């Protein structure tokens, strides 16, 4: 199921993929949890 949200900013229109945002939120929570434990491993987000 694809959940999309439209954001209108003046003449610009953006589509927000809710499922993707949820996955990103979970990855960031996991990263924060690992940092709190002092066992940070390189992930895709920290490589860039």
C-alpha positions in Angstrom: 0.0 0.0 0.0 1.4 3.3 -1.0 0.6 6.3 1.2 1.4 9.7 -0.3 0.9 13.1 1.0 0.9 16.2 -1.1 2.6 19.4 0.1 1.9 22.6 -1.7 4.4 25.4 -1.3 3.4 28.3 -3.5 3.8 27.0 -7.1 5.7 23.9 -6.0 4.0 20.6 -5.3 5.8 17.8 -3.5 4.8 14.2 -3.0 5.8 12.7 0.4 6.0 8.9 0.5 4.7 8.1 4.0 6.1 4.5 3.9 9.6 5.7 3.1 9.4 8.3 5.8 8.5 5.7 8.3 11.4 3.4 7.3 13.7 6.4 7.6 12.4 7.3 11.0 13.0 3.7 12.2 16.6 3.7 10.8 17.3 7.0 12.6 15.9 5.6 15.8 18.2 2.6 15.5 21.2 4.8 14.8 20.4 6.9 17.9 20.0 3.8 20.0 23.4 2.5 18.8 25.1 5.8 19.5 23.7 5.7 23.0 25.3 2.3 23.6 28.7 3.5 22.2 28.7 0.8 19.5 28.1 2.8 16.4 28.6 0.8 13.2 28.9 2.4 9.8 25.6 2.5 8.1 24.6 3.9 4.7 23.7 7.2 6.3 27.0 7.6 8.1 29.1 6.6 5.0 28.1 9.7 3.1 
